[in-house]
Amino acid sequence: MNLSSILTPERTLCGVRGNSKKNVLEQISRVASTKIKSCDEKALLNSLMTREKLSSTGIGNGIAIPHGRIDNSEQPIAVLVTTESAIAFNAIDDKKVDIFFALFVPEDHCQQHLETLASIARLLSNKDISKQVRRCETSTQLYSLIERNT
């Protein structure tokens, strides 16, 4: 999947302040709620938190792919956030996280959900890409980087 088809410049945030896992997930939910009219910020946060209770979506090397399911939506959407400093996220390698590529997928799109998660993981597991993500100083630079590489 072409990730730039589900990510927009408005949903790409570079260098946000985040002091906890919940705080970053709240910010992601707030941004996503501007696009997903069928769900409010609280429902989106609940979707992410429900998934996090199963196991952390921190995949290691300072990267997390929080994701949740949404009702009454036709298309998945993504939100990409980098934080000023890494935060504790209970990642599989116990390292703090500073790159968050969140995904919200319609309830009945299971296969698309898995394929999109795999695309995000493949992109960010490229050490050169993740280094470039961390070097971005603006949201525009960050979005352009993802757009060029997907």
DSSP file with accessible surface (Angstrom, degrees, kcal/mol):
  #  RESIDUE AA STRUCTURE BP1 BP2  ACC     N-H-->O    O-->H-N    N-H-->O    O-->H-N    TCO  KAPPA ALPHA  PHI   PSI    X-CA   Y-CA   Z-CA
    1    1 A M              0   0   86      0, 0.0     2,-0.9     0, 0.0     3,-0.1   0.000 360.0 360.0 360.0 139.6    0.0    0.0    0.0
    2    2 A N    >   -     0   0   80      1,-0.2     3,-2.0   148,-0.2     4,-0.3  -0.711 360.0-158.4 -78.4 107.8    1.1    3.5   -0.8
    3    3 A L  G >> S+     0   0    2     -2,-0.9     3,-1.7     1,-0.3     4,-1.0   0.796  86.5  67.5 -64.1 -27.1    1.2    5.1    2.7
    4    4 A S  G 34 S+     0   0   23      1,-0.3    -1,-0.3   142,-0.2   143,-0.1   0.685  89.3  67.6 -69.4 -10.9    1.0    8.6    1.3
    5    5 A S  G <4 S+     0   0   64     -3,-2.0    -1,-0.3     1,-0.2    -2,-0.2   0.682 111.0  32.1 -77.9 -16.7   -2.6    7.7    0.2
    6    6 A I  T <4 S+     0   0    3     -3,-1.7    72,-2.6    -4,-0.3     2,-0.4   0.437 112.7  69.6-116.2  -4.1   -3.6    7.5    3.9
    7    7 A L     <  -     0   0    1     -4,-1.0    72,-0.1    70,-0.2     5,-0.1  -0.929  60.5-172.2-116.3 139.5   -1.4   10.1    5.3
    8    8 A T    >   -     0   0   36     70,-0.4     3,-1.2    -2,-0.4    -3,-0.0  -0.861  39.4-108.7-123.5 163.8   -1.7   13.8    4.7
    9    9 A P  G >  S+     0   0   63      0, 0.0     3,-1.5     0, 0.0   134,-0.1   0.869 119.5  58.5 -58.2 -34.5    0.5   16.8    5.6
   10   10 A E  G 3  S+     0   0  141      1,-0.3    69,-0.0     3,-0.0   129,-0.0   0.721 106.7  47.8 -68.5 -21.1   -2.2   17.9    8.1
   11   11 A R  G <  S+     0   0   15     -3,-1.2    69,-2.5    67,-0.0     2,-0.5   0.024  94.2  89.3-108.0  26.2   -1.8   14.5    9.9
   12   12 A T  E <   -a   80   0A   1     -3,-1.5     2,-0.5    67,-0.2    69,-0.2  -0.983  54.7-179.9-125.1 115.5    2.0   14.6   10.0
   13   13 A L  E     -a   81   0A  45     67,-3.1    69,-2.3    -2,-0.5     2,-0.4  -0.975  10.2-159.1-125.3 126.3    3.5   16.3   13.1
   14   14 A C  E     -     0   0A  25     -2,-0.5   125,-0.2    67,-0.2    69,-0.1  -0.859  68.9  -1.1-107.3 131.5    7.2   16.8   13.7
   15   15 A G  E    S+     0   0A  29     -2,-0.4    68,-0.3    83,-0.2    -1,-0.2   0.840  77.7 172.1  68.4  39.0    8.8   17.4   17.1
   16   16 A V  E     -a   83   0A  23     66,-2.6    68,-2.7    -3,-0.3     2,-0.6  -0.393  37.5-109.1 -77.1 157.7    5.7   17.4   19.3
   17   17 A R        +     0   0  186     66,-0.2     2,-0.4    67,-0.1    -1,-0.1  -0.772  45.4 166.1 -85.9 126.1    5.9   17.6   23.1
   18   18 A G        +     0   0   12     -2,-0.6    67,-0.2    67,-0.2     3,-0.1  -0.984  19.1 177.2-142.1 129.6    4.8   14.3   24.6
   19   19 A N        +     0   0  133     -2,-0.4     2,-0.3     1,-0.2    69,-0.2   0.455  68.6  16.8-113.0  -2.7    5.4   13.3   28.2
   20   20 A S  S  > S-     0   0   47      1,-0.1     4,-2.2    67,-0.1     5,-0.2  -0.984  76.5-104.6-159.4 164.4    3.7   10.0   28.4
   21   21 A K  H  > S+     0   0   37     67,-0.3     4,-2.4    -2,-0.3     5,-0.2   0.942 121.3  48.2 -57.1 -48.5    2.3    7.2   26.3
   22   22 A K  H  > S+     0   0  108      1,-0.2     4,-2.5     2,-0.2    -1,-0.2   0.905 108.5  54.5 -63.0 -40.4   -1.3    8.3   26.9
   23   23 A N  H  > S+     0   0   39      2,-0.2     4,-2.1     1,-0.2    -1,-0.2   0.922 110.1  45.7 -60.9 -44.4   -0.4   12.0   26.1
   24   24 A V  H  X S+     0   0    0     -4,-2.2     4,-2.5     2,-0.2    -1,-0.2   0.932 112.6  50.6 -66.1 -41.6    1.0   11.0   22.7
   25   25 A L  H  X S+     0   0    0     -4,-2.4     4,-2.4     1,-0.2    -2,-0.2   0.873 108.7  53.2 -65.2 -33.4   -2.0    8.8   21.9
   26   26 A E  H  X S+     0   0   53     -4,-2.5     4,-2.4     2,-0.2    -1,-0.2   0.920 109.2  48.3 -64.2 -43.6   -4.3   11.7   22.9
   27   27 A Q  H  X S+     0   0   33     -4,-2.1     4,-2.2     2,-0.2    -2,-0.2   0.917 111.5  49.6 -64.0 -41.6   -2.6   14.0   20.5
   28   28 A I  H  X S+     0   0    0     -4,-2.5     4,-2.7     1,-0.2    -2,-0.2   0.935 111.6  49.1 -61.1 -45.3   -2.8   11.4   17.7
   29   29 A S  H  X S+     0   0    0     -4,-2.4     4,-2.2     1,-0.2    -2,-0.2   0.884 108.8  53.1 -63.8 -38.5   -6.5   10.9   18.4
   30   30 A R  H  X S+     0   0  116     -4,-2.4     4,-0.6     2,-0.2    -1,-0.2   0.936 111.8  45.0 -62.4 -45.6   -7.1   14.6   18.3
   31   31 A V  H >< S+     0   0   26     -4,-2.2     3,-1.0     1,-0.2     4,-0.4   0.932 114.0  49.0 -64.9 -44.8   -5.5   14.9   14.9
   32   32 A A  H >X S+     0   0    0     -4,-2.7     4,-2.3     1,-0.2     3,-1.8   0.854  99.7  66.6 -65.1 -33.2   -7.3   11.9   13.5
   33   33 A S  H 3< S+     0   0   28     -4,-2.2    -1,-0.2     1,-0.3    -2,-0.2   0.747  90.2  64.6 -64.8 -20.1  -10.7   13.2   14.8
   34   34 A T  T << S+     0   0   89     -3,-1.0    -1,-0.3    -4,-0.6    -2,-0.2   0.753 113.4  32.9 -72.9 -20.1  -10.5   16.1   12.3
   35   35 A K  T <4 S+     0   0  108     -3,-1.8     2,-1.2    -4,-0.4    -2,-0.2   0.770 109.6  65.1-101.5 -36.1  -10.6   13.5    9.5
   36   36 A I    ><  +     0   0    6     -4,-2.3     3,-1.1     1,-0.2    -1,-0.2  -0.737  57.5 176.4 -95.6  94.1  -12.8   10.8   10.9
   37   37 A K  T 3  S+     0   0  172     -2,-1.2    -1,-0.2     1,-0.2    36,-0.1   0.743  73.9  64.0 -71.7 -21.5  -16.2   12.4   11.4
   38   38 A S  T 3  S+     0   0   54     34,-0.2     2,-0.4    -3,-0.1    -1,-0.2   0.621 105.6  47.3 -79.5 -10.3  -17.9    9.2   12.5
   39   39 A C  S <  S-     0   0   20     -3,-1.1     2,-0.1    -6,-0.1    -3,-0.1  -0.992  74.7-141.6-132.3 138.7  -15.7    9.0   15.7
   40   40 A D     >  -     0   0  101     -2,-0.4     4,-2.2     1,-0.1     5,-0.2  -0.382  37.8 -95.1 -90.0 174.1  -14.8   11.6   18.2
   41   41 A E  H  > S+     0   0   68      1,-0.2     4,-2.6     2,-0.2     5,-0.2   0.880 123.4  53.4 -55.8 -41.5  -11.4   12.0   19.8
   42   42 A K  H  > S+     0   0  168      1,-0.2     4,-2.6     2,-0.2    -1,-0.2   0.912 108.6  48.8 -64.4 -42.1  -12.4   10.0   22.9
   43   43 A A  H  > S+     0   0   44      2,-0.2     4,-2.1     1,-0.2    -1,-0.2   0.895 112.2  49.3 -65.7 -38.8  -13.6    7.0   20.8
   44   44 A L  H  X S+     0   0    0     -4,-2.2     4,-2.1     2,-0.2    -2,-0.2   0.925 111.4  48.6 -66.8 -43.0  -10.4    7.1   18.8
   45   45 A L  H  X S+     0   0   29     -4,-2.6     4,-3.1     1,-0.2     5,-0.2   0.926 109.9  52.6 -61.4 -43.1   -8.3    7.2   21.9
   46   46 A N  H  X S+     0   0   99     -4,-2.6     4,-2.7     1,-0.2     5,-0.2   0.900 107.0  53.2 -59.9 -39.7  -10.3    4.3   23.4
   47   47 A S  H  X S+     0   0   21     -4,-2.1     4,-1.6     1,-0.2    -1,-0.2   0.924 112.7  43.5 -61.6 -44.5   -9.6    2.3   20.2
   48   48 A L  H  X S+     0   0    0     -4,-2.1     4,-2.3     2,-0.2    19,-0.2   0.925 114.9  48.6 -66.9 -44.4   -5.8    2.9   20.6
   49   49 A M  H  X S+     0   0   52     -4,-3.1     4,-1.7     1,-0.2    -2,-0.2   0.877 107.5  55.4 -65.8 -37.4   -5.8    2.2   24.3
   50   50 A T  H  X S+     0   0   71     -4,-2.7     4,-0.8    -5,-0.2    -1,-0.2   0.926 110.5  46.0 -60.2 -43.5   -7.8   -1.0   23.9
   51   51 A R  H >X S+     0   0   62     -4,-1.6     4,-1.3     1,-0.2     3,-0.9   0.912 109.0  55.1 -66.7 -40.0   -5.2   -2.3   21.5
   52   52 A E  H 3< S+     0   0   16     -4,-2.3    -1,-0.2     1,-0.3    -2,-0.2   0.823  99.3  62.0 -64.4 -29.2   -2.3   -1.2   23.7
   53   53 A K  H 3< S+     0   0  169     -4,-1.7    -1,-0.3     1,-0.2    -2,-0.2   0.800 100.1  54.6 -67.1 -27.4   -3.8   -3.3   26.6
   54   54 A L  H << S-     0   0  136     -3,-0.9     2,-0.3    -4,-0.8    -1,-0.2   0.938 134.5 -43.1 -69.2 -48.2   -3.4   -6.4   24.5
   55   55 A S  S  < S-     0   0   65     -4,-1.3    -1,-0.3     0, 0.0    -2,-0.0  -0.879  72.4 -78.9-174.5 156.0    0.3   -5.7   24.0
   56   56 A S        -     0   0   25     34,-0.3    36,-0.1    -2,-0.3    34,-0.1  -0.292  24.1-147.9 -64.7 143.3    2.4   -2.7   23.2
   57   57 A T        +     0   0    7     32,-0.2     8,-2.3    34,-0.1     2,-0.7   0.259  62.8 120.9 -93.3  11.6    2.6   -1.6   19.6
   58   58 A G  E     -B   64   0A   1     31,-0.3    34,-2.1     6,-0.3     6,-0.3  -0.682  44.1-171.9 -75.1 111.9    6.2   -0.4   20.2
   59   59 A I  E     -     0   0A  67      4,-1.6     5,-0.2    -2,-0.7    -1,-0.1   0.456  42.7 -98.4 -91.6  -0.8    8.1   -2.5   17.7
   60   60 A G  E >  S+B   63   0A   5      3,-1.0     3,-1.2    35,-0.1    -1,-0.3  -0.297  94.8  70.2 107.5 165.1   11.6   -1.6   18.8
   61   61 A N  T 3  S-     0   0   84      1,-0.3     3,-0.1    -2,-0.1    36,-0.1   0.810 127.1 -56.9  57.3  32.5   14.3    0.9   17.9
   62   62 A G  T 3  S+     0   0    5      1,-0.2    36,-2.1    33,-0.1    37,-1.9   0.687 109.8 121.1  79.2  18.9   12.3    3.9   19.1
   63   63 A I  E <   -Bc  60  99A   4     -3,-1.2    -4,-1.6    34,-0.2    -3,-1.0  -0.934  35.8-179.5-122.3 138.7    9.3    3.1   16.8
   64   64 A A  E     -Bc  58 100A   0     35,-2.5    37,-2.4    -2,-0.4    -6,-0.3  -0.983  15.1-163.0-132.8 146.5    5.6    2.4   17.6
   65   65 A I        -     0   0    7     -8,-2.3    37,-0.2    -2,-0.3    35,-0.1  -0.669  17.6-171.8-124.8  72.0    2.7    1.7   15.3
   66   66 A P        +     0   0    0      0, 0.0    37,-2.1     0, 0.0     2,-0.3  -0.420  13.8 175.0 -63.8 139.9   -0.3    2.3   17.5
   67   67 A H  E     +d  103   0A  20    -19,-0.2     2,-0.3    35,-0.2    37,-0.2  -0.996  14.0 174.2-150.0 153.6   -3.5    1.2   15.7
   68   68 A G  E     -d  104   0A   4     35,-2.0    37,-2.3    -2,-0.3     2,-0.3  -0.969  29.7-108.7-152.7 165.1   -7.2    0.8   16.2
   69   69 A R  E     -d  105   0A  79     -2,-0.3     2,-0.3    35,-0.2   -18,-0.1  -0.748  29.3-159.7 -99.1 148.4  -10.4   -0.1   14.5
   70   70 A I  E     -d  106   0A   5     35,-2.3    37,-2.2    -2,-0.3     3,-0.4  -0.954   9.9-132.6-130.2 147.3  -13.1    2.5   13.7
   71   71 A D  S    S+     0   0   91     -2,-0.3   -33,-0.1     1,-0.2     3,-0.1  -0.579  81.8  18.0 -90.2 158.4  -16.8    2.2   12.9
   72   72 A N  S    S+     0   0  143     -2,-0.2     2,-0.4     1,-0.2    -1,-0.2   0.837  92.3 121.3  54.8  39.9  -18.6    3.9   10.0
   73   73 A S        -     0   0   26     -3,-0.4    -1,-0.2     1,-0.1    -3,-0.1  -0.986  47.6-162.2-133.5 146.5  -15.6    4.7    8.0
   74   74 A E  S    S+     0   0  165     -2,-0.4    -1,-0.1     1,-0.2    -2,-0.1   0.692  73.9  38.5 -96.1 -25.2  -14.7    3.6    4.4
   75   75 A Q  S    S-     0   0   98     30,-0.0    -1,-0.2   -69,-0.0     2,-0.1  -0.968  77.4-115.6-134.9 143.8  -11.0    4.2    4.4
   76   76 A P        -     0   0    1      0, 0.0     2,-0.3     0, 0.0    29,-0.2  -0.386  30.6-161.1 -69.4 154.0   -8.0    3.8    6.7
   77   77 A I  E     - E   0 104A   6     27,-2.3    27,-2.7    -2,-0.1     2,-0.3  -0.972   1.4-151.4-133.9 154.6   -6.2    6.9    7.8
   78   78 A A  E     - E   0 103A   0    -72,-2.6   -70,-0.4    -2,-0.3     2,-0.4  -0.895   5.7-162.3-124.5 154.5   -2.8    7.4    9.3
   79   79 A V  E     - E   0 102A   0     23,-2.1    23,-3.1    -2,-0.3     2,-0.5  -0.995   9.0-160.5-134.0 127.1   -1.2   10.0   11.6
   80   80 A L  E     +aE  12 101A   0    -69,-2.5   -67,-3.1    -2,-0.4     2,-0.4  -0.951  15.6 172.7-112.6 126.1    2.6   10.3   11.9
   81   81 A V  E     -aE  13 100A   0     19,-2.9    19,-3.2    -2,-0.5     2,-0.4  -0.999  15.5-169.1-133.7 133.3    4.1   12.0   14.9
   82   82 A T  E     - E   0  99A  12    -69,-2.3   -66,-2.6    -2,-0.4     2,-0.3  -0.928  20.6-139.5-113.4 148.7    7.6   12.4   16.1
   83   83 A T  E     -a   16   0A  10     15,-1.7   -66,-0.2    -2,-0.4   -68,-0.1  -0.768  18.2-121.7-108.5 154.6    8.3   13.7   19.6
   84   84 A E  E    S+     0   0A 118    -68,-2.7     2,-0.3    -2,-0.3   -67,-0.1   0.887 101.5  11.7 -56.7 -42.6   10.9   16.1   20.8
   85   85 A S  E    S-     0   0A  75    -69,-0.4   -67,-0.2   -67,-0.2    -1,-0.2  -0.974  93.0 -96.6-137.3 152.5   12.2   13.5   23.1
   86   86 A A  E     -     0   0A  38     -2,-0.3     2,-0.3    10,-0.1    12,-0.2  -0.332  38.4-155.2 -68.5 148.2   11.6    9.8   23.4
   87   87 A I  E     - E   0  97A  11     10,-2.5    10,-3.0     8,-0.1     2,-0.2  -0.895  27.1 -93.2-124.7 155.2    9.0    8.5   25.9
   88   88 A A        +     0   0   68     -2,-0.3   -67,-0.3     8,-0.2     8,-0.1  -0.461  48.8 159.4 -64.9 131.9    8.5    5.2   27.7
   89   89 A F        -     0   0    1      6,-0.3   -31,-0.3    -2,-0.2   -32,-0.2   0.234  56.2-111.6-140.0   7.6    6.1    3.1   25.7
   90   90 A N        -     0   0  119      1,-0.1   -34,-0.3     4,-0.1   -32,-0.2   0.880  53.0-178.5  58.1  37.8    6.7   -0.5   26.9
   91   91 A A    >   -     0   0    2      4,-0.5     3,-2.1     1,-0.1   -32,-0.2  -0.224  42.1-103.9 -64.8 161.7    8.2   -1.4   23.5
   92   92 A I  T 3  S+     0   0  132    -34,-2.1    -1,-0.1     1,-0.3   -33,-0.1   0.774 124.6  42.7 -62.2 -25.7    9.4   -4.9   22.9
   93   93 A D  T 3  S-     0   0   53      2,-0.2    -1,-0.3   -35,-0.1     3,-0.1   0.320 111.0-120.8-100.4   7.6   13.0   -3.9   23.3
   94   94 A D    <   +     0   0  143     -3,-2.1     2,-0.2     1,-0.2    -2,-0.1   0.592  68.5 136.2  63.7  12.8   12.2   -1.7   26.3
   95   95 A K        -     0   0  117      1,-0.1    -4,-0.5   -32,-0.1    -6,-0.3  -0.622  61.3-103.6 -87.6 151.8   13.6    1.4   24.5
   96   96 A K        -     0   0  130     -2,-0.2     2,-0.4    -8,-0.1    -8,-0.2  -0.327  36.5-126.9 -69.1 158.6   11.8    4.7   24.6
   97   97 A V  E     + E   0  87A   0    -10,-3.0   -10,-2.5     1,-0.1   -34,-0.2  -0.882  37.0 160.9-116.4 139.0    9.9    5.7   21.5
   98   98 A D  E     +     0   0A  34    -36,-2.1   -15,-1.7    -2,-0.4     2,-0.5   0.372  65.7  68.5-131.9  -2.4   10.1    8.9   19.4
   99   99 A I  E     +cE  63  82A   0    -37,-1.9   -35,-2.5   -17,-0.2     2,-0.5  -0.981  57.3 179.9-122.1 121.6    8.4    7.8   16.1
  100  100 A F  E     -cE  64  81A   0    -19,-3.2   -19,-2.9    -2,-0.5     2,-0.7  -0.967   9.1-179.4-125.2 112.3    4.7    7.1   16.1
  101  101 A F  E     - E   0  80A   0    -37,-2.4   -21,-0.2    -2,-0.5     2,-0.2  -0.881  20.5-166.7-111.8  94.6    3.0    6.0   12.9
  102  102 A A  E     - E   0  79A   0    -23,-3.1   -23,-2.1    -2,-0.7     2,-0.4  -0.576   6.0-163.7 -89.3 149.2   -0.6    5.5   14.0
  103  103 A L  E     -dE  67  78A   0    -37,-2.1   -35,-2.0   -25,-0.2     2,-0.5  -0.996  10.6-168.2-136.1 133.0   -3.2    3.8   11.9
  104  104 A F  E     -dE  68  77A   0    -27,-2.7   -27,-2.3    -2,-0.4   -35,-0.2  -0.994  17.5-174.6-119.4 123.4   -7.0    3.7   12.1
  105  105 A V  E     -d   69   0A   0    -37,-2.3   -35,-2.3    -2,-0.5   -30,-0.0  -0.944  31.2-100.9-123.4 140.3   -8.7    1.1   10.0
  106  106 A P  E >   -d   70   0A   1      0, 0.0     3,-2.0     0, 0.0   -35,-0.2  -0.244  39.1-112.6 -56.0 144.7  -12.4    0.4    9.3
  107  107 A E  T 3  S+     0   0   98    -37,-2.2     3,-0.1     1,-0.3   -36,-0.1   0.808 112.9  46.0 -49.9 -38.3  -13.8   -2.4   11.4
  108  108 A D  T 3  S+     0   0  130      1,-0.2    -1,-0.3     2,-0.1     2,-0.2   0.204  88.5  87.9 -99.5  20.0  -14.4   -4.7    8.4
  109  109 A H    <>  +     0   0   49     -3,-2.0     4,-2.4     1,-0.2    -1,-0.2  -0.368  43.3 146.7-112.3  55.7  -11.0   -4.2    6.6
  110  110 A C  H  > S+     0   0   70     -2,-0.2     4,-2.2     1,-0.2     5,-0.2   0.913  72.2  45.3 -61.1 -48.2   -8.9   -6.9    8.3
  111  111 A Q  H  > S+     0   0  120      1,-0.2     4,-2.4     2,-0.2    -1,-0.2   0.931 114.1  49.0 -64.7 -43.2   -6.7   -7.9    5.4
  112  112 A Q  H  > S+     0   0   52      1,-0.2     4,-2.6     2,-0.2     5,-0.2   0.897 108.7  55.6 -62.2 -37.6   -6.0   -4.2    4.5
  113  113 A H  H  X S+     0   0    9     -4,-2.4     4,-2.6     1,-0.2    -2,-0.2   0.950 109.8  44.7 -59.0 -49.8   -5.2   -3.6    8.1
  114  114 A L  H  X S+     0   0  106     -4,-2.2     4,-2.3     1,-0.2    -2,-0.2   0.907 113.7  49.5 -63.9 -43.0   -2.5   -6.3    8.2
  115  115 A E  H  X S+     0   0   98     -4,-2.4     4,-2.1     2,-0.2    -1,-0.2   0.898 112.3  47.9 -64.1 -40.2   -1.1   -5.2    4.8
  116  116 A T  H  X S+     0   0    0     -4,-2.6     4,-2.4     2,-0.2    -2,-0.2   0.919 110.4  50.9 -69.1 -42.5   -0.9   -1.5    5.9
  117  117 A L  H  X S+     0   0   31     -4,-2.6     4,-2.7    -5,-0.2    -2,-0.2   0.921 110.8  50.2 -58.7 -42.8    0.7   -2.4    9.2
  118  118 A A  H  X S+     0   0   42     -4,-2.3     4,-2.7     1,-0.2    -1,-0.2   0.900 109.2  51.4 -63.5 -40.1    3.3   -4.5    7.3
  119  119 A S  H  X S+     0   0   12     -4,-2.1     4,-2.3     2,-0.2    -1,-0.2   0.918 111.6  46.8 -63.4 -43.1    4.0   -1.6    5.0
  120  120 A I  H  X S+     0   0    0     -4,-2.4     4,-2.6     2,-0.2     5,-0.2   0.941 113.5  48.1 -64.1 -46.8    4.6    0.8    7.9
  121  121 A A  H  X S+     0   0   32     -4,-2.7     4,-1.8     1,-0.2    -2,-0.2   0.911 111.6  50.5 -61.7 -42.3    6.8   -1.7    9.7
  122  122 A R  H  X S+     0   0  157     -4,-2.7     4,-0.6    -5,-0.2    -1,-0.2   0.930 112.4  47.0 -61.1 -46.4    8.8   -2.3    6.5
  123  123 A L  H >< S+     0   0   19     -4,-2.3     3,-1.1     1,-0.2     7,-0.2   0.957 116.9  41.2 -60.7 -51.6    9.4    1.4    5.9
  124  124 A L  H 3< S+     0   0    1     -4,-2.6    -1,-0.2     1,-0.3    -2,-0.2   0.681 103.2  66.6 -77.9 -16.9   10.4    2.3    9.4
  125  125 A S  H 3< S+     0   0   80     -4,-1.8     2,-0.8    -5,-0.2    -1,-0.3   0.648  76.7  99.0 -77.7 -11.0   12.6   -0.8    9.9
  126  126 A N  S <X S-     0   0   75     -3,-1.1     4,-2.5    -4,-0.6     3,-0.3  -0.656  71.1-150.9 -73.1 112.0   14.9    0.6    7.2
  127  127 A K  H  > S+     0   0  129     -2,-0.8     4,-2.2     1,-0.2     5,-0.2   0.845  92.8  54.6 -59.4 -35.0   17.5    2.2    9.4
  128  128 A D  H  > S+     0   0  106      2,-0.2     4,-2.1     1,-0.2    -1,-0.2   0.924 110.4  46.4 -64.2 -42.9   18.3    4.9    6.9
  129  129 A I  H  > S+     0   0    6     -3,-0.3     4,-2.8    -6,-0.2    -2,-0.2   0.941 111.8  49.8 -64.7 -47.3   14.7    6.0    6.7
  130  130 A S  H  X S+     0   0   10     -4,-2.5     4,-2.1     1,-0.2    -1,-0.2   0.891 110.8  50.8 -63.3 -34.8   14.3    6.0   10.5
  131  131 A K  H  X S+     0   0  113     -4,-2.2     4,-1.3    -5,-0.2    -1,-0.2   0.924 111.1  48.4 -64.8 -42.4   17.4    8.1   10.8
  132  132 A Q  H  X S+     0   0   65     -4,-2.1     4,-0.9     2,-0.2    -2,-0.2   0.893 108.5  54.4 -65.0 -38.9   16.1   10.6    8.2
  133  133 A V  H >< S+     0   0    0     -4,-2.8     3,-1.0     1,-0.2    -1,-0.2   0.936 108.6  49.1 -57.9 -45.7   12.7   10.7   10.1
  134  134 A R  H 3< S+     0   0   94     -4,-2.1    -1,-0.2     1,-0.3    -2,-0.2   0.765 108.0  54.5 -68.2 -24.2   14.6   11.7   13.3
  135  135 A R  H 3< S+     0   0  168     -4,-1.3    -1,-0.3    -3,-0.2    -2,-0.2   0.620  81.0 112.7 -84.2 -13.3   16.5   14.4   11.4
  136  136 A C    <<  -     0   0   20     -3,-1.0  -121,-0.1    -4,-0.9     3,-0.1  -0.365  44.7-172.4 -61.7 137.9   13.4   16.1   10.1
  137  137 A E        +     0   0  165      1,-0.1     2,-0.3  -123,-0.0    -1,-0.1   0.555  65.2  39.6-107.8 -14.4   12.9   19.5   11.6
  138  138 A T  S  > S-     0   0   65      1,-0.1     4,-2.1  -125,-0.0     5,-0.1  -0.945  77.5-119.9-133.9 159.8    9.5   20.4   10.2
  139  139 A S  H  > S+     0   0   39     -2,-0.3     4,-2.8  -125,-0.2     5,-0.2   0.865 115.1  56.3 -63.8 -35.0    6.2   18.5    9.6
  140  140 A T  H  > S+     0   0  104      1,-0.2     4,-2.5     2,-0.2    -1,-0.2   0.928 107.1  48.0 -64.3 -44.2    6.6   19.4    5.9
  141  141 A Q  H  > S+     0   0   89      2,-0.2     4,-2.2     1,-0.2    -1,-0.2   0.916 112.3  50.4 -60.3 -42.9   10.0   17.7    5.7
  142  142 A L  H  X S+     0   0    0     -4,-2.1     4,-2.0     2,-0.2    -2,-0.2   0.939 111.6  46.0 -63.5 -47.1    8.7   14.7    7.5
  143  143 A Y  H  X S+     0   0   27     -4,-2.8     4,-2.9     1,-0.2     5,-0.2   0.930 111.9  51.9 -62.5 -44.3    5.7   14.3    5.2
  144  144 A S  H  X S+     0   0   40     -4,-2.5     4,-2.5     1,-0.2    -1,-0.2   0.890 107.2  53.8 -60.8 -38.7    7.8   14.8    2.1
  145  145 A L  H  X S+     0   0    2     -4,-2.2     4,-1.2     2,-0.2    -1,-0.2   0.943 111.8  43.6 -60.5 -46.9   10.2   12.1    3.3
  146  146 A I  H  < S+     0   0    1     -4,-2.0     3,-0.5     1,-0.2     4,-0.5   0.934 112.6  52.7 -66.5 -42.4    7.4    9.6    3.7
  147  147 A E  H >< S+     0   0   95     -4,-2.9     3,-0.9     1,-0.2    -1,-0.2   0.906 109.8  48.8 -60.5 -40.9    5.9   10.5    0.4
  148  148 A R  H 3< S+     0   0  165     -4,-2.5    -1,-0.2     1,-0.2    -2,-0.2   0.767 114.1  46.3 -67.8 -28.5    9.2   10.0   -1.4
  149  149 A N  T 3<        0   0   68     -4,-1.2    -1,-0.2    -3,-0.5    -2,-0.2   0.269 360.0 360.0-104.9  10.5    9.8    6.6    0.1
  150  150 A T    <         0   0   55     -3,-0.9  -148,-0.2    -4,-0.5   -31,-0.0  -0.839 360.0 360.0-125.0 360.0    6.4    5.0   -0.3
